[in-house]
């Protein structure tokens, strides 16, 4: 019976710390809302994109290739999430893990080659 009460005590501790964290965050945001200066102007309320005012004939949206470039960066950055754990457990996975990772990296290289051939990686 004491094991069960110890388990509930652990959950209660986590719940108390969670409630304290949420309460402190709410209190800090509330205090900041009360203390901040509020001077809304027309200039502050307009849409913002790359420092260009969205009015007149010389305003154009950013080209899609910049967003695609960013998505490709995130995609190839996330691959590290899969490669690092594999590298730390390489001896456990042995040859099977090596072949699987070679296939994974080959697919990533194919995607990179495809993006390069399509001109997505050209910045200008």
Buried (B, 14 or more C-beta within 10 A) or exposed (E): EEEEEEEEEEEEEEEEEEEEEEEEEEEEEEEEEEEEEEEEEEEEEEEEEEEEEEEEEEEEEEEEBEEBBEEBEEEEEEBEEEEEEBEEEEEEBEEEBEEEBEEBEEEBEEBBEEBEEEEBEEEE
